[in-house]
Amino acid sequence: YTFSALASSSIEKDIEGKNTGAVLTERLLHQNYEQQEASSRSLKSSLPSKSRLSSLDTFRGLSLTLMIFVNYGGGGYWFLDHAPWNGATVADLLFPWFMWIMGVSMALSFQHTLQWDQDPASVEPAAWLRVCRRSLILFLLGMFLANGYEYTTWRVPGVLQYFAVSYLLTSCCVLAVFPATHRLLREVKERLQAVPEDLPPEIHWGELTVESPEHSPSLLTRMATRCCSLLRRMEILTAYRWECLIQLVILVVFLSLCLGAQAPGCPRGYNGPGGISDESAYSGCTGGIHRYIDMHAFGYLFIYHHPTCRELYACPPYDPEGLLGVLSACSLTYLGLMTGRVLLHFKEHWERLAIWLGSSAWLLLFAGILCGFSQNEGLIPVNKNLWSTSFCLLTAGGGLVGLSLCYVLVDVWRVWSGTPYLQLGMNSILIYCGHSLLANYMPFSYMVYHVNHGSLLLCNSVGVLSWLLIALYLHHIRFFVKI
């Protein structure tokens, strides 16, 4: 603090008859309080209002529409069928995209449920209770959809169960270090606010120096100047370093088990399909340590008995939503969370798109390096059944491209309202549960007597169109189901 402003005539009058130190202390405390309030208001005001992001709902609805189409049969298209083992098709990306989108929504949700306007010593118990309640509801919904009528073979892992556990782990990661994150955010905001908004004609960023003409800077110069400013302000994302550290530990544990653990009777680090692959040398080793953990955690009767590798490799029962893979799913959810935080801290459309598309390029590049830009030859092949790291990077990178495209069309250019996928995305949990429960009811499906591509495509399209119409009607009457 500077004391020059305090050495004024008004303060000298106040000091008369009072203790000088007490007056100065009172003034400094008041000044400190005002600065903290201004910082809190700035931190809060840098975040959007509670209005929904239309492009996010649109992308969610589009993903759900394709998921329903795939679950109902996919019209017989090969690229809408899951990969037998290594590799990925469009069908393999849809459910993971949902988890990534959930992470984006978590960033917006936490902004309105946590105390950003004051220094928290700890997180309120209500925040922990909300997280636990939502996770429990999602898990129980997933168990309900698994249909426990034959409870001796009631499958425990599942899609909504994965949502529940990854949401719980990611939320606990955020809440556990929230006081430290809040403090770092305030410090970074204060540092960034100390820099003048009007950048000087000459800007230094590392080794980069941009000199603009005195009167009319060129387009290239202006672009470089704005990019340098954006890079400087991206320092705000480093405030989440403690969360990133926890996520790094989770990733290291996942990779250590996948690449270093050895299931009995299997090679160390084996992650193949087993069955008749490799001349049936490892017929019972499907997924390696993944299946071994699930067999001991859930039991043979309570895992998925129709894996995608069964037809090609004649592999034994294997659950693609197994216990070990949820660690990687947690990393994917956190990548979505950081995507949502770009919305919170950057206001300009071009800034958001630049960060998203730049991050997408890096994620896709890393995914390609890990898989060796091949289906089977890389260190970590793309594999949805294993939720491999390369697969999660591919999913996050593709999600950024898809969200960016919807963002440009719906929120920036506004050439498309998002209909009908917007309405579907705003009621996603209801539509998802409904499409699972009513899959064998008319008009969502019906018996096809003359099976060919046209008849299958018509049947599956009618089912999807029915849910789109239901979503439009629910939106019209303002009926939404939230958890």
C-alpha positions in Angstrom: 0.0 0.0 0.0 1.1 3.6 -0.6 0.8 6.1 2.1 1.2 9.2 0.0 -2.6 9.5 -0.5 -3.1 9.4 3.2 -0.9 12.3 3.9 -3.6 14.9 3.1 -5.1 17.7 5.0 -8.3 15.8 5.6 -6.5 13.0 7.3 -4.4 15.5 9.4 -7.7 16.9 10.7 -8.9 13.4 11.6 -5.7 12.6 13.3 -6.1 15.6 15.7 -7.1 14.2 19.1 -6.8 10.6 17.9 -4.1 8.0 17.8 -2.3 8.2 14.4 -1.6 4.5 14.2 -5.2 3.7 14.9 -6.5 6.0 12.2 -4.0 4.7 9.7 -4.9 1.1 10.6 -8.6 1.8 10.2 -8.1 3.5 6.9 -5.9 0.6 5.6 -8.3 -2.0 6.7 -11.1 -0.2 5.0 -9.0 0.1 1.8 -8.1 -3.6 2.0 -11.8 -4.5 2.4 -12.8 -2.4 -0.6 -10.1 -4.0 -2.7 -11.2 -7.5 -1.8 -14.8 -6.6 -2.6 -13.8 -5.1 -5.9 -11.8 -8.3 -6.7 -14.7 -10.5 -5.7 -17.1 -8.5 -7.9 -14.7 -8.7 -10.8 -14.3 -12.4 -10.3 -18.0 -12.8 -10.2 -18.8 -10.5 -13.0 -16.4 -12.3 -15.3 -18.8 -15.2 -15.3 -21.9 -15.5 -17.4 -25.4 -15.4 -16.0 -27.5 -18.4 -15.3 -28.9 -18.4 -18.9 -28.3 -21.7 -20.7 -25.7 -21.9 -23.5 -27.8 -22.9 -26.5 -25.0 -24.4 -28.5 -24.1 -26.7 -25.6 -27.7 -28.0 -25.4 -27.7 -28.3 -29.1 -24.6 -30.4 -29.2 -25.9 -32.5 -26.3 -29.2 -33.1 -28.1 -27.4 -33.9 -31.4 -25.2 -36.5 -29.6 -28.3 -38.0 -27.9 -30.2 -38.2 -31.2 -27.3 -40.1 -32.7 -27.1 -42.3 -29.6 -30.8 -43.2 -29.8 -30.4 -44.0 -33.5 -27.4 -46.2 -32.8 -29.2 -48.0 -29.9 -32.2 -48.6 -32.1 -30.1 -50.2 -34.8 -28.2 -47.4 -36.6 -30.0 -48.1 -39.9 -27.5 -50.8 -40.7 -24.7 -48.3 -41.3 -21.3 -49.8 -40.5 -19.9 -46.5 -39.1 -22.8 -46.4 -36.7 -21.8 -49.8 -35.2 -19.2 -50.1 -32.4 -15.7 -51.1 -33.2 -15.0 -54.8 -32.2 -11.9 -53.8 -30.2 -9.3 -51.3 -31.2 -10.3 -48.3 -33.2 -13.4 -46.0 -33.0 -16.5 -45.3 -35.0 -19.0 -42.5 -34.6 -21.0 -44.8 -32.4 -18.1 -45.1 -30.0 -17.8 -41.4 -29.4 -21.5 -40.6 -28.5 -21.7 -41.8 -24.9 -18.2 -40.4 -24.0 -19.2 -37.1 -25.6 -22.1 -37.1 -23.1 -19.6 -37.4 -20.2 -17.5 -34.6 -21.7 -20.5 -32.4 -22.1 -21.4 -33.1 -18.5 -18.0 -31.7 -17.5 -18.7 -28.5 -19.5 -22.0 -28.1 -17.7 -20.3 -28.8 -14.3 -18.2 -25.6 -14.8 -21.3 -23.5 -15.2 -23.1 -25.2 -12.4 -20.3 -24.9 -9.8 -20.1 -21.2 -10.6 -23.6 -20.7 -9.2 -23.4 -23.1 -6.3 -20.0 -22.3 -4.7 -19.2 -19.1 -2.8 -17.2 -17.0 -5.2 -18.0 -13.7 -3.5 -16.0 -14.4 -0.3 -12.9 -16.2 0.9 -14.0 -19.7 1.9 -12.1 -21.5 4.6 -13.9 -24.7 3.5 -16.7 -25.8 1.2 -20.2 -25.7 2.8 -21.6 -29.2 3.6 -24.6 -28.4 1.3 -22.3 -28.5 -1.7 -21.0 -31.9 -0.8 -24.6 -33.1 -0.2 -25.7 -31.9 -3.6 -22.9 -33.8 -5.3 -23.6 -37.0 -3.4 -27.4 -36.7 -4.0 -27.0 -36.3 -7.7 -24.5 -39.1 -8.0 -26.7 -41.4 -6.0 -29.8 -40.6 -8.2 -27.8 -41.2 -11.4 -26.5 -44.5 -10.1 -29.9 -45.7 -9.0 -31.4 -44.7 -12.3 -28.8 -46.7 -14.1 -29.5 -49.7 -11.9 -33.2 -49.3 -12.6 -32.7 -49.2 -16.4 -30.6 -52.4 -16.1 -33.8 -54.2 -15.1 -33.2 -56.2 -12.0 -36.2 -58.4 -12.5 -33.8 -61.3 -12.8 -31.7 -60.1 -9.9 -29.3 -63.0 -10.0 -27.8 -61.5 -13.2 -28.5 -57.8 -12.5 -25.7 -55.9 -14.2 -24.0 -53.4 -11.9 -21.8 -51.3 -14.3 -23.6 -49.2 -16.9 -23.9 -45.9 -18.7 -25.6 -43.8 -16.0 -23.4 -45.5 -13.4 -20.4 -44.2 -15.2 -21.9 -40.7 -15.2 -22.5 -41.0 -11.4 -19.0 -42.2 -10.5 -17.2 -39.8 -12.8 -19.3 -36.9 -11.7 -18.7 -37.8 -8.0 -14.9 -38.1 -8.4 -14.5 -35.0 -10.5 -16.7 -32.9 -8.1 -14.8 -34.1 -5.1 -11.6 -33.1 -6.9 -13.0 -29.6 -7.4 -14.5 -29.2 -3.9 -11.5 -30.6 -2.0 -9.2 -27.8 -3.3 -11.8 -25.1 -3.8 -10.4 -22.7 -1.1 -6.9 -22.9 -2.7 -8.3 -22.5 -6.2 -10.4 -19.5 -5.1 -7.3 -17.8 -3.6 -5.2 -18.5 -6.7 -8.0 -17.1 -9.0 -8.1 -13.9 -6.9 -4.4 -13.5 -7.1 -4.2 -14.1 -10.9 -7.2 -11.7 -11.5 -5.4 -9.0 -9.5 -2.2 -9.5 -11.5 -4.1 -9.3 -14.8 -6.0 -6.2 -13.7 -2.8 -4.5 -12.8 -1.9 -4.5 -16.5 -3.5 -1.7 -18.5 -6.2 -2.6 -20.9 -4.7 -0.5 -23.7 -1.6 -2.4 -24.8 1.4 -0.4 -25.8 2.5 -0.2 -29.4 5.4 -2.6 -28.7 4.4 -5.9 -27.0 6.9 -8.4 -25.7 5.8 -12.0 -25.1 8.8 -14.3 -24.4 10.9 -14.1 -27.6 8.1 -12.6 -29.6 8.2 -8.8 -30.3 5.5 -7.1 -32.3 6.1 -3.5 -33.4 3.1 -1.8 -34.8 3.1 1.4 -36.9 2.6 4.5 -35.1 -0.7 5.5 -36.8 -2.3 2.5 -38.6 -1.1 -1.0 -37.6 -1.5 -3.7 -40.2 -4.0 -6.5 -39.9 -1.2 -9.0 -39.1 0.1 -6.7 -36.4 -3.4 -6.4 -34.8 -3.9 -10.1 -34.9 -0.6 -10.8 -33.3 -1.3 -8.2 -30.6 -4.6 -9.8 -29.7 -3.1 -13.2 -29.7 -0.3 -12.1 -27.4 -2.9 -10.5 -25.1 -4.9 -13.8 -25.1 -1.9 -15.8 -24.2 -1.2 -13.5 -21.3 -4.7 -13.7 -20.0 -4.8 -17.5 -20.3 -2.7 -17.4 -17.1 -6.1 -17.5 -15.3 -6.4 -21.2 -16.2 -3.2 -21.9 -14.1 -5.3 -21.2 -11.0 -6.7 -24.7 -11.3 -3.3 -26.3 -10.8 -4.2 -28.3 -7.7 -7.2 -29.9 -9.5 -4.9 -30.7 -12.4 -2.4 -32.3 -10.0 -5.1 -34.6 -8.6 -6.3 -35.5 -12.2 -2.7 -36.2 -13.1 -2.4 -38.7 -10.1 -5.6 -40.4 -11.3 -4.2 -40.7 -14.8 -0.9 -42.1 -13.6 -2.7 -44.7 -11.5 -4.8 -45.7 -14.5 -1.9 -46.0 -16.8 0.2 -47.8 -14.3 -2.5 -50.5 -13.9 -3.2 -50.7 -17.6 0.4 -51.0 -18.7 2.1 -52.5 -15.7 -0.4 -54.8 -14.0 -0.6 -58.5 -14.8 -3.7 -60.6 -14.6 -3.2 -64.2 -13.7 -2.4 -66.3 -16.8 -2.0 -63.2 -19.0 1.1 -61.2 -20.1 1.9 -58.1 -18.1 0.2 -55.1 -19.5 -2.0 -57.2 -21.9 -4.9 -55.2 -23.2 -6.0 -57.3 -26.2 -9.4 -58.8 -27.0 -8.5 -62.4 -26.0 -10.7 -65.1 -27.4 -9.5 -66.5 -30.7 -7.1 -63.5 -31.3 -3.4 -64.3 -31.2 -4.2 -67.9 -32.2 -6.2 -68.3 -28.9 -3.0 -67.9 -26.9 -4.8 -65.6 -24.4 -8.4 -66.7 -24.8 -9.4 -65.8 -21.2 -7.5 -62.5 -21.0 -9.9 -60.1 -22.7 -9.1 -56.7 -21.5 -6.3 -58.0 -19.2 -6.4 -56.3 -15.8 -9.7 -54.6 -16.6 -11.7 -57.8 -16.7 -9.8 -59.3 -13.8 -10.8 -56.4 -11.6 -14.5 -56.5 -12.7 -14.7 -60.3 -12.1 -13.5 -59.8 -8.5 -15.5 -56.6 -7.9 -18.8 -57.6 -9.4 -18.7 -61.2 -10.3 -19.2 -63.1 -13.6 -23.0 -62.8 -13.5 -23.1 -59.1 -12.9 -21.1 -57.8 -15.9 -22.0 -57.3 -19.5 -22.3 -60.6 -21.5 -22.5 -59.3 -25.0 -19.3 -57.2 -25.7 -18.5 -55.9 -29.1 -15.6 -58.3 -29.4 -17.8 -61.4 -29.1 -18.7 -61.7 -32.7 -15.2 -61.3 -34.2 -13.0 -62.7 -31.5 -15.4 -65.0 -29.6 -14.3 -63.4 -26.4 -15.8 -64.1 -23.0 -18.1 -61.7 -21.1 -16.5 -58.3 -20.7 -17.9 -55.0 -19.5 -17.0 -51.9 -21.4 -18.1 -49.8 -18.5 -15.8 -51.5 -16.0 -14.4 -50.3 -12.7 -10.9 -49.4 -13.9 -12.1 -47.5 -16.9 -14.0 -45.0 -14.7 -10.7 -43.4 -13.8 -10.1 -42.5 -17.5 -13.7 -41.4 -17.8 -13.0 -39.0 -14.8 -10.1 -37.5 -16.8 -12.5 -37.0 -19.8 -15.1 -35.3 -17.6 -12.4 -33.0 -16.2 -11.3 -32.0 -19.8 -14.9 -31.0 -20.3 -14.9 -29.0 -17.0 -11.9 -27.0 -18.2 -13.6 -26.4 -21.5 -16.5 -24.9 -19.6 -14.2 -22.7 -17.7 -13.1 -21.1 -20.9 -16.7 -19.8 -21.1 -16.4 -18.4 -17.7 -13.2 -16.4 -18.0 -13.1 -15.3 -21.7 -15.9 -13.2 -23.1 -15.0 -12.7 -26.7 -16.3 -15.3 -29.2 -12.9 -15.4 -31.0 -11.1 -16.0 -27.7 -13.2 -19.0 -26.8 -13.0 -20.4 -30.3 -9.3 -19.9 -30.5 -8.7 -21.7 -27.2 -11.1 -24.5 -28.0 -9.8 -25.2 -31.5 -6.2 -24.8 -30.4 -6.7 -27.2 -27.6 -8.5 -29.6 -29.9 -5.5 -29.7 -32.2 -3.2 -30.5 -29.4 -5.5 -33.2 -28.0 -5.9 -34.9 -31.3 -2.2 -34.7 -32.0 -1.4 -36.4 -28.6 -4.1 -39.0 -29.3 -2.4 -39.8 -32.6 1.0 -40.0 -31.1 -0.2 -42.4 -28.4 -1.8 -44.7 -30.9 0.9 -44.3 -33.4 -1.6 -43.0 -35.9 -2.7 -46.6 -36.5 -5.3 -48.9 -35.3 -3.3 -51.6 -33.5 0.4 -50.7 -33.6 0.7 -47.8 -31.2 1.7 -47.7 -27.5 -1.9 -47.0 -26.4 -4.4 -47.8 -29.2 -7.7 -46.0 -29.4 -10.1 -48.3 -27.6 -13.5 -47.5 -26.2 -13.9 -50.9 -24.4 -10.8 -50.0 -22.3 -11.4 -46.3 -22.2 -7.8 -45.9 -23.2 -6.1 -42.5 -22.8 -5.8 -42.1 -26.5 -9.5 -42.7 -26.9 -10.3 -40.1 -24.2 -8.1 -37.5 -25.9 -9.7 -38.3 -29.2 -13.1 -37.9 -27.7 -12.3 -34.6 -26.0 -10.7 -33.2 -29.2 -13.7 -34.2 -31.3 -16.0 -32.7 -28.7 -14.2 -29.4 -28.9 -14.6 -29.3 -32.7 -18.3 -30.3 -32.4 -19.1 -27.7 -29.7 -17.2 -25.0 -31.6 -19.2 -25.7 -34.7 -22.5 -25.5 -32.8 -21.3 -22.4 -31.0 -20.5 -20.6 -34.3 -23.9 -21.5 -35.9 -26.1 -21.1 -32.8 -24.5 -18.5 -30.6 -22.2 -16.4 -32.8 -23.8 -16.2 -36.3 -27.2 -17.2 -35.0 -28.1 -18.7 -38.4 -29.7 -21.7 -36.6 -31.7 -21.9 -33.4 -30.6 -25.4 -32.6 -34.1 -26.9 -33.2 -34.9 -29.7 -32.8 -31.7 -30.9 -31.0 -31.8 -27.9 -28.6 -35.1 -29.1 -27.1 -33.8 -32.6 -26.9 -30.7 -31.5 -25.1 -32.6 -29.6 -22.5 -34.5 -32.7 -21.5 -31.7 -35.2 -22.0 -32.0 -37.3 -18.9 -35.8 -37.8 -19.4 -35.3 -38.7 -23.1 -32.5 -41.1 -22.4 -34.4 -43.0 -19.8 -37.5 -43.0 -21.9 -35.8 -44.3 -25.0 -34.3 -47.2 -22.9 -37.6 -48.1 -21.2 -39.8 -47.9 -24.3 -37.4 -49.3 -26.9 -39.7 -52.3 -27.7 -42.9 -50.3 -27.9 -44.6 -48.8 -31.0 -43.8 -46.2 -32.5 -40.2 -46.3 -31.1 -39.7 -49.7 -32.8 -41.7 -52.3 -34.5 -41.3 -55.7 -36.1 -39.5 -55.6 -39.5 -40.5 -58.7 -41.5 -38.6 -58.0 -44.7 -35.1 -57.0 -43.4 -33.1 -54.8 -45.7 -31.4 -51.5 -45.4 -34.4 -49.4 -46.3 -36.7 -51.1 -43.8 -34.2 -50.9 -41.0 -33.5 -47.2 -41.8 -37.2 -46.4 -41.8 -37.8 -48.2 -38.5 -34.9 -46.6 -36.7 -35.7 -43.2 -38.1 -39.3 -43.3 -36.9 -38.1 -44.2 -33.4 -35.7 -41.2 -33.3 -38.3 -38.8 -34.9 -40.8 -39.8 -32.2 -38.4 -38.7 -29.5 -37.7 -35.5 -31.2 -41.4 -34.7 -31.4 -41.8 -35.6 -27.7 -38.9 -33.3 -26.8 -40.4 -30.4 -28.9 -43.8 -30.9 -27.1 -42.2 -31.0 -23.6 -40.3 -27.8 -24.4 -43.5 -26.2 -25.6 -45.3 -27.0 -22.3 -42.1 -26.0 -20.4 -41.8 -29.5 -18.8 -38.2 -30.3 -17.9 -36.7 -33.0 -15.7 -33.4 -32.1 -13.9 -31.4 -33.9 -11.3 
